[in-house]
Amino acid sequence: MISRSDILLLGLTAGVVGCLVGGMMFGIGLGLVVQRAHIGWLLLLPAAPVAGLLGYVLARKLARRLP
């Protein structure tokens, strides 16, 4: 059975991991774009979806624990 603490931990973990990964991808990509390196767009554009995808993966992992 999933408790409230599991849901709270899922939210905190997804938020922290999503912000770290998405923020680093966005920051590095933006730095490259500002320096006119077009490869930075490959990091900049998918930063938010990748951050959200990590939360989705964590939620699916928690949902597998349901009876």
N, CA, C and O atoms as a Maestro MAE file, in Angstrom:
{
 s_m_m2io_version
 :::
 2.0.0
}

f_m_ct {
 s_m_title
 :::
 protein
 m_atom[268] {
  # First column is atom index #
  i_m_mmod_type
  r_m_x_coord
  r_m_y_coord
  r_m_z_coord
  i_m_residue_number
  s_m_chain_name
  s_m_pdb_residue_name
  s_m_pdb_atom_name
  i_m_atomic_number
  :::
  1 25 0.839 -1.188 0.000 1 A "MET " " N  " 7
  2 3 0.000 0.000 0.000 1 A "MET " " CA " 6
  3 2 0.882 1.248 0.000 1 A "MET " " C  " 6
  4 15 1.866 1.328 0.734 1 A "MET " " O  " 8
  5 25 0.520 2.192 -0.814 2 A "ILE " " N  " 7
  6 3 1.277 3.432 -0.911 2 A "ILE " " CA " 6
  7 2 0.740 4.421 0.115 2 A "ILE " " C  " 6
  8 15 -0.467 4.640 0.208 2 A "ILE " " O  " 8
  9 25 1.645 5.013 0.879 3 A "SER " " N  " 7
  10 3 1.234 5.954 1.915 3 A "SER " " CA " 6
  11 2 1.445 7.390 1.443 3 A "SER " " C  " 6
  12 15 1.982 7.637 0.364 3 A "SER " " O  " 8
  13 25 1.016 8.306 2.262 4 A "ARG " " N  " 7
  14 3 1.179 9.726 1.927 4 A "ARG " " CA " 6
  15 2 2.654 10.102 1.840 4 A "ARG " " C  " 6
  16 15 3.048 10.928 1.017 4 A "ARG " " O  " 8
  17 25 3.453 9.494 2.690 5 A "SER " " N  " 7
  18 3 4.880 9.822 2.665 5 A "SER " " CA " 6
  19 2 5.525 9.383 1.355 5 A "SER " " C  " 6
  20 15 6.452 10.035 0.875 5 A "SER " " O  " 8
  21 25 5.043 8.275 0.766 6 A "ASP " " N  " 7
  22 3 5.572 7.844 -0.535 6 A "ASP " " CA " 6
  23 2 5.237 8.856 -1.629 6 A "ASP " " C  " 6
  24 15 6.066 9.145 -2.492 6 A "ASP " " O  " 8
  25 25 4.026 9.387 -1.588 7 A "ILE " " N  " 7
  26 3 3.611 10.380 -2.580 7 A "ILE " " CA " 6
  27 2 4.382 11.685 -2.379 7 A "ILE " " C  " 6
  28 15 4.789 12.323 -3.350 7 A "ILE " " O  " 8
  29 25 4.581 12.077 -1.132 8 A "LEU " " N  " 7
  30 3 5.361 13.274 -0.845 8 A "LEU " " CA " 6
  31 2 6.804 13.107 -1.309 8 A "LEU " " C  " 6
  32 15 7.379 14.020 -1.902 8 A "LEU " " O  " 8
  33 25 7.379 11.958 -1.043 9 A "LEU " " N  " 7
  34 3 8.751 11.681 -1.469 9 A "LEU " " CA " 6
  35 2 8.856 11.656 -2.987 9 A "LEU " " C  " 6
  36 15 9.854 12.116 -3.543 9 A "LEU " " O  " 8
  37 25 7.839 11.124 -3.668 10 A "LEU " " N  " 7
  38 3 7.825 11.133 -5.128 10 A "LEU " " CA " 6
  39 2 7.828 12.561 -5.657 10 A "LEU " " C  " 6
  40 15 8.580 12.874 -6.580 10 A "LEU " " O  " 8
  41 25 7.013 13.418 -5.095 11 A "GLY " " N  " 7
  42 3 6.952 14.805 -5.540 11 A "GLY " " CA " 6
  43 2 8.255 15.546 -5.308 11 A "GLY " " C  " 6
  44 15 8.726 16.276 -6.180 11 A "GLY " " O  " 8
  45 25 8.833 15.358 -4.138 12 A "LEU " " N  " 7
  46 3 10.096 16.027 -3.845 12 A "LEU " " CA " 6
  47 2 11.222 15.515 -4.734 12 A "LEU " " C  " 6
  48 15 12.015 16.301 -5.253 12 A "LEU " " O  " 8
  49 25 11.293 14.214 -4.908 13 A "THR " " N  " 7
  50 3 12.349 13.634 -5.738 13 A "THR " " CA " 6
  51 2 12.197 14.058 -7.192 13 A "THR " " C  " 6
  52 15 13.176 14.437 -7.835 13 A "THR " " O  " 8
  53 25 10.985 13.995 -7.707 14 A "ALA " " N  " 7
  54 3 10.756 14.388 -9.101 14 A "ALA " " CA " 6
  55 2 11.073 15.866 -9.304 14 A "ALA " " C  " 6
  56 15 11.642 16.240 -10.329 14 A "ALA " " O  " 8
  57 25 10.718 16.693 -8.354 15 A "GLY " " N  " 7
  58 3 11.002 18.122 -8.469 15 A "GLY " " CA " 6
  59 2 12.486 18.427 -8.442 15 A "GLY " " C  " 6
  60 15 12.982 19.198 -9.263 15 A "GLY " " O  " 8
  61 25 13.195 17.823 -7.501 16 A "VAL " " N  " 7
  62 3 14.628 18.093 -7.371 16 A "VAL " " CA " 6
  63 2 15.402 17.535 -8.561 16 A "VAL " " C  " 6
  64 15 16.229 18.233 -9.149 16 A "VAL " " O  " 8
  65 25 15.136 16.291 -8.914 17 A "VAL " " N  " 7
  66 3 15.857 15.684 -10.038 17 A "VAL " " CA " 6
  67 2 15.505 16.386 -11.342 17 A "VAL " " C  " 6
  68 15 16.383 16.626 -12.171 17 A "VAL " " O  " 8
  69 25 14.241 16.717 -11.534 18 A "GLY " " N  " 7
  70 3 13.831 17.418 -12.743 18 A "GLY " " CA " 6
  71 2 14.476 18.785 -12.858 18 A "GLY " " C  " 6
  72 15 14.919 19.179 -13.937 18 A "GLY " " O  " 8
  73 25 14.530 19.512 -11.749 19 A "CYS " " N  " 7
  74 3 15.160 20.838 -11.777 19 A "CYS " " CA " 6
  75 2 16.652 20.733 -12.039 19 A "CYS " " C  " 6
  76 15 17.202 21.530 -12.799 19 A "CYS " " O  " 8
  77 25 17.312 19.771 -11.425 20 A "LEU " " N  " 7
  78 3 18.747 19.630 -11.641 20 A "LEU " " CA " 6
  79 2 19.071 19.271 -13.089 20 A "LEU " " C  " 6
  80 15 19.907 19.915 -13.723 20 A "LEU " " O  " 8
  81 25 18.416 18.257 -13.598 21 A "VAL " " N  " 7
  82 3 18.711 17.803 -14.958 21 A "VAL " " CA " 6
  83 2 18.255 18.827 -15.989 21 A "VAL " " C  " 6
  84 15 19.021 19.199 -16.878 21 A "VAL " " O  " 8
  85 25 17.014 19.283 -15.874 22 A "GLY " " N  " 7
  86 3 16.496 20.261 -16.820 22 A "GLY " " CA " 6
  87 2 17.232 21.587 -16.747 22 A "GLY " " C  " 6
  88 15 17.501 22.209 -17.774 22 A "GLY " " O  " 8
  89 25 17.557 22.020 -15.541 23 A "GLY " " N  " 7
  90 3 18.280 23.279 -15.378 23 A "GLY " " CA " 6
  91 2 19.689 23.221 -15.934 23 A "GLY " " C  " 6
  92 15 20.162 24.177 -16.547 23 A "GLY " " O  " 8
  93 25 20.359 22.097 -15.720 24 A "MET " " N  " 7
  94 3 21.708 21.973 -16.270 24 A "MET " " CA " 6
  95 2 21.680 21.908 -17.791 24 A "MET " " C  " 6
  96 15 22.509 22.524 -18.459 24 A "MET " " O  " 8
  97 25 20.727 21.162 -18.334 25 A "MET " " N  " 7
  98 3 20.618 21.107 -19.794 25 A "MET " " CA " 6
  99 2 20.300 22.488 -20.358 25 A "MET " " C  " 6
  100 15 20.878 22.898 -21.365 25 A "MET " " O  " 8
  101 25 19.383 23.205 -19.712 26 A "PHE " " N  " 7
  102 3 19.007 24.527 -20.183 26 A "PHE " " CA " 6
  103 2 20.180 25.497 -20.075 26 A "PHE " " C  " 6
  104 15 20.451 26.253 -21.008 26 A "PHE " " O  " 8
  105 25 20.867 25.476 -18.951 27 A "GLY " " N  " 7
  106 3 21.980 26.398 -18.741 27 A "GLY " " CA " 6
  107 2 23.137 26.163 -19.696 27 A "GLY " " C  " 6
  108 15 23.669 27.106 -20.281 27 A "GLY " " O  " 8
  109 25 23.521 24.918 -19.850 28 A "ILE " " N  " 7
  110 3 24.616 24.600 -20.765 28 A "ILE " " CA " 6
  111 2 24.210 24.900 -22.204 28 A "ILE " " C  " 6
  112 15 24.995 25.461 -22.968 28 A "ILE " " O  " 8
  113 25 22.996 24.531 -22.571 29 A "GLY " " N  " 7
  114 3 22.515 24.803 -23.923 29 A "GLY " " CA " 6
  115 2 22.440 26.288 -24.218 29 A "GLY " " C  " 6
  116 15 22.823 26.726 -25.302 29 A "GLY " " O  " 8
  117 25 21.947 27.068 -23.261 30 A "LEU " " N  " 7
  118 3 21.846 28.509 -23.454 30 A "LEU " " CA " 6
  119 2 23.231 29.135 -23.565 30 A "LEU " " C  " 6
  120 15 23.444 30.048 -24.363 30 A "LEU " " O  " 8
  121 25 24.165 28.643 -22.765 31 A "GLY " " N  " 7
  122 3 25.534 29.146 -22.864 31 A "GLY " " CA " 6
  123 2 26.147 28.878 -24.228 31 A "GLY " " C  " 6
  124 15 26.852 29.723 -24.780 31 A "GLY " " O  " 8
  125 25 25.876 27.707 -24.763 32 A "LEU " " N  " 7
  126 3 26.404 27.388 -26.096 32 A "LEU " " CA " 6
  127 2 25.731 28.219 -27.183 32 A "LEU " " C  " 6
  128 15 26.388 28.657 -28.127 32 A "LEU " " O  " 8
  129 25 24.419 28.438 -27.051 33 A "VAL " " N  " 7
  130 3 23.700 29.227 -28.054 33 A "VAL " " CA " 6
  131 2 24.185 30.679 -28.039 33 A "VAL " " C  " 6
  132 15 24.334 31.293 -29.096 33 A "VAL " " O  " 8
  133 25 24.426 31.219 -26.869 34 A "VAL " " N  " 7
  134 3 24.902 32.601 -26.761 34 A "VAL " " CA " 6
  135 2 26.282 32.740 -27.406 34 A "VAL " " C  " 6
  136 15 26.612 33.792 -27.953 34 A "VAL " " O  " 8
  137 25 27.077 31.689 -27.340 35 A "GLN " " N  " 7
  138 3 28.407 31.711 -27.961 35 A "GLN " " CA " 6
  139 2 28.357 31.298 -29.432 35 A "GLN " " C  " 6
  140 15 29.389 31.029 -30.047 35 A "GLN " " O  " 8
  141 25 27.163 31.252 -29.979 36 A "ARG " " N  " 7
  142 3 26.909 30.941 -31.387 36 A "ARG " " CA " 6
  143 2 27.318 29.524 -31.778 36 A "ARG " " C  " 6
  144 15 27.715 29.282 -32.918 36 A "ARG " " O  " 8
  145 25 27.223 28.596 -30.840 37 A "ALA " " N  " 7
  146 3 27.421 27.180 -31.146 37 A "ALA " " CA " 6
  147 2 26.027 26.566 -31.289 37 A "ALA " " C  " 6
  148 15 25.303 26.423 -30.303 37 A "ALA " " O  " 8
  149 25 25.663 26.213 -32.489 38 A "HIS " " N  " 7
  150 3 24.305 25.746 -32.761 38 A "HIS " " CA " 6
  151 2 23.990 24.397 -32.112 38 A "HIS " " C  " 6
  152 15 22.821 24.028 -32.002 38 A "HIS " " O  " 8
  153 25 24.996 23.672 -31.689 39 A "ILE " " N  " 7
  154 3 24.770 22.394 -31.012 39 A "ILE " " CA " 6
  155 2 24.037 22.608 -29.674 39 A "ILE " " C  " 6
  156 15 23.434 21.678 -29.138 39 A "ILE " " O  " 8
  157 25 24.095 23.828 -29.147 40 A "GLY " " N  " 7
  158 3 23.420 24.138 -27.890 40 A "GLY " " CA " 6
  159 2 21.916 23.995 -27.969 40 A "GLY " " C  " 6
  160 15 21.269 23.738 -26.954 40 A "GLY " " O  " 8
  161 25 21.340 24.157 -29.162 41 A "TRP " " N  " 7
  162 3 19.892 23.982 -29.318 41 A "TRP " " CA " 6
  163 2 19.476 22.554 -29.016 41 A "TRP " " C  " 6
  164 15 18.343 22.316 -28.595 41 A "TRP " " O  " 8
  165 25 20.384 21.589 -29.226 42 A "LEU " " N  " 7
  166 3 20.052 20.190 -28.926 42 A "LEU " " CA " 6
  167 2 19.936 19.940 -27.425 42 A "LEU " " C  " 6
  168 15 19.303 18.970 -27.008 42 A "LEU " " O  " 8
  169 25 20.527 20.783 -26.628 43 A "LEU " " N  " 7
  170 3 20.366 20.694 -25.172 43 A "LEU " " CA " 6
  171 2 19.266 21.621 -24.668 43 A "LEU " " C  " 6
  172 15 18.565 21.298 -23.710 43 A "LEU " " O  " 8
  173 25 19.121 22.760 -25.309 44 A "LEU " " N  " 7
  174 3 18.186 23.782 -24.839 44 A "LEU " " CA " 6
  175 2 16.731 23.383 -25.041 44 A "LEU " " C  " 6
  176 15 15.923 23.500 -24.120 44 A "LEU " " O  " 8
  177 25 16.396 22.921 -26.219 45 A "LEU " " N  " 7
  178 3 14.988 22.643 -26.540 45 A "LEU " " CA " 6
  179 2 14.382 21.472 -25.764 45 A "LEU " " C  " 6
  180 15 13.252 21.600 -25.292 45 A "LEU " " O  " 8
  181 25 15.076 20.333 -25.607 46 A "PRO " " N  " 7
  182 3 14.426 19.226 -24.884 46 A "PRO " " CA " 6
  183 2 14.623 19.268 -23.369 46 A "PRO " " C  " 6
  184 15 14.344 18.271 -22.704 46 A "PRO " " O  " 8
  185 25 15.087 20.365 -22.804 47 A "ALA " " N  " 7
  186 3 15.373 20.411 -21.368 47 A "ALA " " CA " 6
  187 2 14.113 20.194 -20.527 47 A "ALA " " C  " 6
  188 15 14.133 19.382 -19.602 47 A "ALA " " O  " 8
  189 25 13.030 20.890 -20.823 48 A "ALA " " N  " 7
  190 3 11.803 20.750 -20.035 48 A "ALA " " CA " 6
  191 2 11.142 19.389 -20.207 48 A "ALA " " C  " 6
  192 15 10.729 18.798 -19.209 48 A "ALA " " O  " 8
  193 25 11.022 18.859 -21.435 49 A "PRO " " N  " 7
  194 3 10.425 17.522 -21.547 49 A "PRO " " CA " 6
  195 2 11.241 16.433 -20.856 49 A "PRO " " C  " 6
  196 15 10.669 15.497 -20.297 49 A "PRO " " O  " 8
  197 25 12.557 16.541 -20.886 50 A "VAL " " N  " 7
  198 3 13.390 15.541 -20.199 50 A "VAL " " CA " 6
  199 2 13.171 15.627 -18.697 50 A "VAL " " C  " 6
  200 15 13.095 14.599 -18.024 50 A "VAL " " O  " 8
  201 25 13.067 16.834 -18.164 51 A "ALA " " N  " 7
  202 3 12.818 17.002 -16.735 51 A "ALA " " CA " 6
  203 2 11.470 16.405 -16.339 51 A "ALA " " C  " 6
  204 15 11.361 15.761 -15.296 51 A "ALA " " O  " 8
  205 25 10.453 16.613 -17.158 52 A "GLY " " N  " 7
  206 3 9.138 16.034 -16.884 52 A "GLY " " CA " 6
  207 2 9.123 14.527 -17.037 52 A "GLY " " C  " 6
  208 15 8.423 13.829 -16.304 52 A "GLY " " O  " 8
  209 25 9.888 14.029 -17.982 53 A "LEU " " N  " 7
  210 3 9.953 12.584 -18.212 53 A "LEU " " CA " 6
  211 2 10.546 11.856 -17.012 53 A "LEU " " C  " 6
  212 15 10.143 10.733 -16.709 53 A "LEU " " O  " 8
  213 25 11.490 12.478 -16.336 54 A "LEU " " N  " 7
  214 3 12.068 11.853 -15.144 54 A "LEU " " CA " 6
  215 2 11.017 11.691 -14.045 54 A "LEU " " C  " 6
  216 15 10.978 10.666 -13.365 54 A "LEU " " O  " 8
  217 25 10.170 12.699 -13.872 55 A "GLY " " N  " 7
  218 3 9.079 12.591 -12.903 55 A "GLY " " CA " 6
  219 2 8.092 11.506 -13.286 55 A "GLY " " C  " 6
  220 15 7.588 10.787 -12.423 55 A "GLY " " O  " 8
  221 25 7.814 11.385 -14.568 56 A "TYR " " N  " 7
  222 3 6.911 10.346 -15.063 56 A "TYR " " CA " 6
  223 2 7.477 8.950 -14.785 56 A "TYR " " C  " 6
  224 15 6.744 8.049 -14.377 56 A "TYR " " O  " 8
  225 25 8.769 8.779 -15.004 57 A "VAL " " N  " 7
  226 3 9.411 7.481 -14.751 57 A "VAL " " CA " 6
  227 2 9.351 7.138 -13.272 57 A "VAL " " C  " 6
  228 15 9.095 5.990 -12.909 57 A "VAL " " O  " 8
  229 25 9.585 8.117 -12.426 58 A "LEU " " N  " 7
  230 3 9.506 7.867 -10.982 58 A "LEU " " CA " 6
  231 2 8.079 7.519 -10.558 58 A "LEU " " C  " 6
  232 15 7.888 6.656 -9.701 58 A "LEU " " O  " 8
  233 25 7.083 8.170 -11.141 59 A "ALA " " N  " 7
  234 3 5.684 7.869 -10.814 59 A "ALA " " CA " 6
  235 2 5.305 6.469 -11.276 59 A "ALA " " C  " 6
  236 15 4.581 5.765 -10.572 59 A "ALA " " O  " 8
  237 25 5.781 6.054 -12.446 60 A "ARG " " N  " 7
  238 3 5.496 4.695 -12.927 60 A "ARG " " CA " 6
  239 2 6.131 3.654 -12.010 60 A "ARG " " C  " 6
  240 15 5.548 2.599 -11.760 60 A "ARG " " O  " 8
  241 25 7.327 3.957 -11.512 61 A "LYS " " N  " 7
  242 3 8.001 3.052 -10.591 61 A "LYS " " CA " 6
  243 2 7.203 2.901 -9.290 61 A "LYS " " C  " 6
  244 15 7.105 1.805 -8.738 61 A "LYS " " O  " 8
  245 25 6.639 4.005 -8.811 62 A "LEU " " N  " 7
  246 3 5.815 3.950 -7.603 62 A "LEU " " CA " 6
  247 2 4.497 3.232 -7.878 62 A "LEU " " C  " 6
  248 15 4.000 2.509 -7.015 62 A "LEU " " O  " 8
  249 25 3.931 3.417 -9.056 63 A "ALA " " N  " 7
  250 3 2.646 2.786 -9.381 63 A "ALA " " CA " 6
  251 2 2.784 1.271 -9.489 63 A "ALA " " C  " 6
  252 15 1.811 0.550 -9.265 63 A "ALA " " O  " 8
  253 25 3.972 0.775 -9.828 64 A "ARG " " N  " 7
  254 3 4.162 -0.684 -9.889 64 A "ARG " " CA " 6
  255 2 4.053 -1.333 -8.515 64 A "ARG " " C  " 6
  256 15 3.829 -2.539 -8.411 64 A "ARG " " O  " 8
  257 25 4.213 -0.525 -7.450 65 A "ARG " " N  " 7
  258 3 4.119 -1.073 -6.106 65 A "ARG " " CA " 6
  259 2 2.673 -1.256 -5.649 65 A "ARG " " C  " 6
  260 15 2.435 -1.821 -4.582 65 A "ARG " " O  " 8
  261 25 1.712 -0.791 -6.433 66 A "LEU " " N  " 7
  262 3 0.301 -0.979 -6.068 66 A "LEU " " CA " 6
  263 2 -0.053 -2.466 -6.117 66 A "LEU " " C  " 6
  264 15 0.451 -3.201 -6.966 66 A "LEU " " O  " 8
  265 25 -0.916 -2.902 -5.210 67 A "PRO " " N  " 7
  266 3 -1.295 -4.334 -5.219 67 A "PRO " " CA " 6
  267 2 -2.212 -4.684 -6.368 67 A "PRO " " C  " 6
  268 15 -2.613 -5.840 -6.507 67 A "PRO " " O  " 8
  :::
 }
 m_bond[267] {
  # First column is bond index #
  i_m_from
  i_m_to
  i_m_order
  :::
  1 1 2 1
  2 2 3 1
  3 3 4 2
  4 3 5 1
  5 5 6 1
  6 6 7 1
  7 7 8 2
  8 7 9 1
  9 9 10 1
  10 10 11 1
  11 11 12 2
  12 11 13 1
  13 13 14 1
  14 14 15 1
  15 15 16 2
  16 15 17 1
  17 17 18 1
  18 18 19 1
  19 19 20 2
  20 19 21 1
  21 21 22 1
  22 22 23 1
  23 23 24 2
  24 23 25 1
  25 25 26 1
  26 26 27 1
  27 27 28 2
  28 27 29 1
  29 29 30 1
  30 30 31 1
  31 31 32 2
  32 31 33 1
  33 33 34 1
  34 34 35 1
  35 35 36 2
  36 35 37 1
  37 37 38 1
  38 38 39 1
  39 39 40 2
  40 39 41 1
  41 41 42 1
  42 42 43 1
  43 43 44 2
  44 43 45 1
  45 45 46 1
  46 46 47 1
  47 47 48 2
  48 47 49 1
  49 49 50 1
  50 50 51 1
  51 51 52 2
  52 51 53 1
  53 53 54 1
  54 54 55 1
  55 55 56 2
  56 55 57 1
  57 57 58 1
  58 58 59 1
  59 59 60 2
  60 59 61 1
  61 61 62 1
  62 62 63 1
  63 63 64 2
  64 63 65 1
  65 65 66 1
  66 66 67 1
  67 67 68 2
  68 67 69 1
  69 69 70 1
  70 70 71 1
  71 71 72 2
  72 71 73 1
  73 73 74 1
  74 74 75 1
  75 75 76 2
  76 75 77 1
  77 77 78 1
  78 78 79 1
  79 79 80 2
  80 79 81 1
  81 81 82 1
  82 82 83 1
  83 83 84 2
  84 83 85 1
  85 85 86 1
  86 86 87 1
  87 87 88 2
  88 87 89 1
  89 89 90 1
  90 90 91 1
  91 91 92 2
  92 91 93 1
  93 93 94 1
  94 94 95 1
  95 95 96 2
  96 95 97 1
  97 97 98 1
  98 98 99 1
  99 99 100 2
  100 99 101 1
  101 101 102 1
  102 102 103 1
  103 103 104 2
  104 103 105 1
  105 105 106 1
  106 106 107 1
  107 107 108 2
  108 107 109 1
  109 109 110 1
  110 110 111 1
  111 111 112 2
  112 111 113 1
  113 113 114 1
  114 114 115 1
  115 115 116 2
  116 115 117 1
  117 117 118 1
  118 118 119 1
  119 119 120 2
  120 119 121 1
  121 121 122 1
  122 122 123 1
  123 123 124 2
  124 123 125 1
  125 125 126 1
  126 126 127 1
  127 127 128 2
  128 127 129 1
  129 129 130 1
  130 130 131 1
  131 131 132 2
  132 131 133 1
  133 133 134 1
  134 134 135 1
  135 135 136 2
  136 135 137 1
  137 137 138 1
  138 138 139 1
  139 139 140 2
  140 139 141 1
  141 141 142 1
  142 142 143 1
  143 143 144 2
  144 143 145 1
  145 145 146 1
  146 146 147 1
  147 147 148 2
  148 147 149 1
  149 149 150 1
  150 150 151 1
  151 151 152 2
  152 151 153 1
  153 153 154 1
  154 154 155 1
  155 155 156 2
  156 155 157 1
  157 157 158 1
  158 158 159 1
  159 159 160 2
  160 159 161 1
  161 161 162 1
  162 162 163 1
  163 163 164 2
  164 163 165 1
  165 165 166 1
  166 166 167 1
  167 167 168 2
  168 167 169 1
  169 169 170 1
  170 170 171 1
  171 171 172 2
  172 171 173 1
  173 173 174 1
  174 174 175 1
  175 175 176 2
  176 175 177 1
  177 177 178 1
  178 178 179 1
  179 179 180 2
  180 179 181 1
  181 181 182 1
  182 182 183 1
  183 183 184 2
  184 183 185 1
  185 185 186 1
  186 186 187 1
  187 187 188 2
  188 187 189 1
  189 189 190 1
  190 190 191 1
  191 191 192 2
  192 191 193 1
  193 193 194 1
  194 194 195 1
  195 195 196 2
  196 195 197 1
  197 197 198 1
  198 198 199 1
  199 199 200 2
  200 199 201 1
  201 201 202 1
  202 202 203 1
  203 203 204 2
  204 203 205 1
  205 205 206 1
  206 206 207 1
  207 207 208 2
  208 207 209 1
  209 209 210 1
  210 210 211 1
  211 211 212 2
  212 211 213 1
  213 213 214 1
  214 214 215 1
  215 215 216 2
  216 215 217 1
  217 217 218 1
  218 218 219 1
  219 219 220 2
  220 219 221 1
  221 221 222 1
  222 222 223 1
  223 223 224 2
  224 223 225 1
  225 225 226 1
  226 226 227 1
  227 227 228 2
  228 227 229 1
  229 229 230 1
  230 230 231 1
  231 231 232 2
  232 231 233 1
  233 233 234 1
  234 234 235 1
  235 235 236 2
  236 235 237 1
  237 237 238 1
  238 238 239 1
  239 239 240 2
  240 239 241 1
  241 241 242 1
  242 242 243 1
  243 243 244 2
  244 243 245 1
  245 245 246 1
  246 246 247 1
  247 247 248 2
  248 247 249 1
  249 249 250 1
  250 250 251 1
  251 251 252 2
  252 251 253 1
  253 253 254 1
  254 254 255 1
  255 255 256 2
  256 255 257 1
  257 257 258 1
  258 258 259 1
  259 259 260 2
  260 259 261 1
  261 261 262 1
  262 262 263 1
  263 263 264 2
  264 263 265 1
  265 265 266 1
  266 266 267 1
  267 267 268 2
  :::
 }
}
